[in-house]
Amino acid sequence: MSRGYPVKITIVRKFSSEEVFGYEHYYPDGRKSTICPHFKEGEEIIIDHVYTDLPTDWPCSWAWMDLWKDLSVLSLGGDFTHTEPRITYTTCRDGTKPVVFKLERIE
């Protein structure tokens, strides 16, 4: 049985809370929201196959959960109707400092 296609993840853009809201955001405990520390814009990560669990070297469990469904579709040969074949874009769910990811199936 095939393990699926590898998928290349490219970090397209990281947004600060100031870019999202137009002002600095603070958490209820008083800490200032900062830009995501886990990824670098332009960074590329190859996922060899669909994982059912968080890869041990993946830096952010929240982002992984947000990407997993789209990674699964691409890895198993599926496509999305809103983008060109083999590619989709998605974000992590952190609305105070979101990260935009490009996912591309490698065939």
N, C-alpha and C positions, 0 to 999 in steps of 0.2 A: 504494500500500500504506500502511495506517495505521501511524503511529509508536507507537500505543498511547495509553493515557490517562495524564495526569499523576498523580503520587502525592504527597500531602502527608505529610511525615515530621515528627512532633512528638516532642521529647525529653521523655519522661514522668518519668524519674527517673535520677539518677546515684547510685551506691553507693560508699562508701569501703571500703577493705580492713577497717577496724574493724567496719563493718556486716556484711560478708561473713563474716569469721572470728571476730569477737568480740575481736580484739586487733590491734595494729599489724603490718603485714606489711613485711618488708624483702627486697629483692632480694639475690641471692648476693654482689653487689659492695658491699653495705652501704647502698645508697640506700633510703630509705623510700618505699613505694608511696603515691602521692597520688591523689586523686579525678581523674577524666578531665578534662583541660584543654581538650579540643577542642569540647565542646558545652555549652550552657546549658539547664537545665531550663526547659521551656515554649517553647523555641526551635522555630520552624517553618521547614521547608525544603521547597520544591517541586521535585520532579524532573519535568521536562517530558516525558521519554520514557525508555524503557529504553536504557541505555548498555551497550555491551559492555566499555568501559574505564572506569577511574576518572575521574570528572569533574575537570577541572583545579582547580575551586574547592572540592572536597570535602576536609574537614580531616583525615580519618583513613582510611588505606587498609585497616586491619584491620576497622573498622566497615563500610566499604563492601562488603567481601567477604562479611561476615555478612548484610547487608541485601539484597544484590543478588538472591538467589534469590527472596525474598518480594516485592521490588519488581517483578521480572519477572512473577510470577504476577498481581499486582494490575494492573499496567500493561497486560497483555495481556487483561484482562477476567475473569481467574479469581478464585475465592474460596476461602476455607478453611472447613473444617467446624467448627472450634473457636471461631469468632468470628462476629459478625454480618457480613452481606454487605458487601463493599468494604473491610473493615478487618482488620488483623491486628496483633499485637504481637510484637516480637522483641528480642533483645539482641545486643550485641557479645560476642565470645568471650573478652574479657579477664576472667577469673574473679577477678582481684584487685581490680578496680574497674569492674564492669560498668555499662553504660548501657542503659536500657530505652527502646525506640522504638515509637511507634504509627505504623503505615503506613495511609494512607487513600486509596483511589482517588477521583479527582475526575472526575465524569461530567458 
